[in-house]
Amino acid sequence: MNALAEALTRSLTASTRHLVVLNTERAEWTRHPWTEVHARGLAVADRLLEQPDGAVGLVGEPTVEFVAGIHGSWLAGRAISILPGPVRGADIDQWAQSTLSRFTGIGVTTVLSHGATLAPLREHPTAAAVLDVTALAQPGSATPDLPATATGGVLQGTAGSTGTPRTAVLSPEAVLANITGLLQHTRVDGATEVGLSWLPLYHDMGLSFLLSGALSGSDMWLAPTSAFAASPFRWLNWLSEARATMTAAPNFAYNVLGKYGRRVSGIDLSALRFALNGGEPIDCDGFAAFLTEMARFGLDSGAASPSYGLAETTCAVTTPIPGEGLRYDEILDPATGSARKHAVLGAPIPGMELRLAPVEQEQFGLPGREVGQVEIRGASMMSGYLGQDPLTPGTWFPTGDLGYLSDGGLVVCGRVKELITVAGRNIFPTEVEAVAAQVRGVREGAVAAVGADGLRQGLIITAEFRGPDEAGARGELVQRVASECGIVPADVVFVAPGTLPRTSSGKLRRLQVKQELEQARS
């Protein structure tokens, strides 16, 4: 077995704790000992060893059989790739064709699925075998002859928010190093810890959070992302019921609960000691509002953990130590007199390093801060992108993120490719977007600020909008951005909800937005 499969086997067979899965049809949680998950994984591995060599693709909701499918793939020495199921309103036939094409394009020879996604995948001719993971993952007396050595880890899709999505090739050793480093940094005690997640397992943060429970032997509660999306406040009820000590979510989830937190009652969050906020830019005021509202239910503000990571490093790069809480660097913009807050994202986890490489742009509007491109290296790094030359071990990897160092760790303030330059001034789109999102009717997390090139240079803001007074909202948006960001938008474009292009993990594709706007303006 490879290092990751060996570590999981040791942890799962020694643990006396559980994987706890939400059955949405029965609206109840089902407990499965980690030893059972391992036994189910052996059954999956036994069947996979009969299949042709190649990676294993997985699609489906997070059931115990699905989790066993992940473990069983690694026991069989196979790399895994997890892709999302169809979104609401999708053509199921087209989704199945696209999913199978993506799988076979990265070397998947066996697809594991279940439930509503199984039949559509089986209806299409493909070079990959499509198997029912529920049927495979039945514990029995299987004692497969597991490979002594194997290189299969994770084929992880990157966000692709600034370009074409690529596939990061993560070795078992890299995945293990990242999760081990995170567990050490956050001081996890498997005997007492309780994790809870509704994050999709096809996302690096969702998969890593699951593995943090499996490798530490902690209790891990898993709910489908669709259950959270249907009613975000369920997350708080789940945390209370589980007496969860650890959870993770992107910024928008904390913002929603902070904004409408007064509706909440009858929960207990006093056990929660680590609430990771990552996957997208941190809104300091929104996160602070969540902490303030949830303090009524015993939440310690020290649990707040704004973090930084990317798929190319398995997941985590920096995170605060539990108890440090939300810290931010507040900067007074001399051009506008307004203050801007940037979250401090903690120090690198063990095994990872970062540095700031010089960049050509100088006018960042961040007096006293040495802004550079964030570069990283370490034990968690990918081997390279699929189909491209491998990375040389130990070399610095440019992330494309702009940042600087503050007391307590890294501050990320933008992206190199997304930086907007107007009249010689560099503008971070995330700051403009945060201001624009305060306008009534503008959908939070659905605002894109881009720069126009050519003769008609300037700042363009496009936002998903729903409301009766579009003209009034447009005027308010221009006034807010001019007052707080010191620049007058050249244009404001409102579009219908759900229109802006996004990655599979929900991040806005700003470069695609820019291209579409330029085509419309030409």
Stockholm file with secondary structure:
# STOCKHOLM 1.0

chainA/1-522         MNALAEALTRSLTASTRHLVVLNTERAEWTRHPWTEVHARGLAVADRLLEQPDGAVGLVGEPTVEFVAGIHGSWLAGRAISILPGPVRGADIDQWAQSTLSRFTGIGVTTVLSHGATLAPLREHPTAAAVLDVTALAQPGSATPDLPATATGGVLQGTAGSTGTPRTAVLSPEAVLANITGLLQHTRVDGATEVGLSWLPLYHDMGLSFLLSGALSGSDMWLAPTSAFAASPFRWLNWLSEARATMTAAPNFAYNVLGKYGRRVSGIDLSALRFALNGGEPIDCDGFAAFLTEMARFGLDSGAASPSYGLAETTCAVTTPIPGEGLRYDEILDPATGSARKHAVLGAPIPGMELRLAPVEQEQFGLPGREVGQVEIRGASMMSGYLGQDPLTPGTWFPTGDLGYLSDGGLVVCGRVKELITVAGRNIFPTEVEAVAAQVRGVREGAVAAVGADGLRQGLIITAEFRGPDEAGARGELVQRVASECGIVPADVVFVAPGTLPRTSSGKLRRLQVKQELEQARS
#=GR chainA/1-522 SS CCHHHHHHHHHHHHCCCEEEEEETTTTEEEEEEHHHHHHHHHHHHHHHTTSCSSEEEEESCCCHHHHHHHHHHHHTTCCEEECCCCCTTCCHHHHHHHHHHHHHHTTEEEEEECGGGHHHHHTSCCSSEEEEHHHHTCCSSCCCCCCSSCCCCEEEECCCTTSCCCEEEECHHHHHHHHHHHHHHTTCCTTTCEEEECCCTTSHHHHHHHHHHHHHTCEEEECCHHHHHHCTTHHHHHHHHHTCSEEEECHHHHHHHHHTGGGCCSCCCTTCCEEEECSSCCCHHHHHHHHHHHGGGTCCGGGEEECEECGGGSSEEEECCTTCCCCEEEEECTTTCCEEEEECCCEECTTEEEEEECCSCCCCSCTTCCCEEEEEEETTCCSEETTSCCCCTTCCEEEEEEEEEETTEEEEEEETTTCEEETTEEECHHHHHHHHTTSTTEEEEEEEEEEECTTSCEEEEEEEECSSCHHHHHHHHHHHHHHHHSCCCSEEEEECTTCSCBCTTSCBCHHHHHHHHHHHHC
#=GC SS_cons         CCHHHHHHHHHHHHCCCEEEEEETTTTEEEEEEHHHHHHHHHHHHHHHTTSCSSEEEEESCCCHHHHHHHHHHHHTTCCEEECCCCCTTCCHHHHHHHHHHHHHHTTEEEEEECGGGHHHHHTSCCSSEEEEHHHHTCCSSCCCCCCSSCCCCEEEECCCTTSCCCEEEECHHHHHHHHHHHHHHTTCCTTTCEEEECCCTTSHHHHHHHHHHHHHTCEEEECCHHHHHHCTTHHHHHHHHHTCSEEEECHHHHHHHHHTGGGCCSCCCTTCCEEEECSSCCCHHHHHHHHHHHGGGTCCGGGEEECEECGGGSSEEEECCTTCCCCEEEEECTTTCCEEEEECCCEECTTEEEEEECCSCCCCSCTTCCCEEEEEEETTCCSEETTSCCCCTTCCEEEEEEEEEETTEEEEEEETTTCEEETTEEECHHHHHHHHTTSTTEEEEEEEEEEECTTSCEEEEEEEECSSCHHHHHHHHHHHHHHHHSCCCSEEEEECTTCSCBCTTSCBCHHHHHHHHHHHHC
//
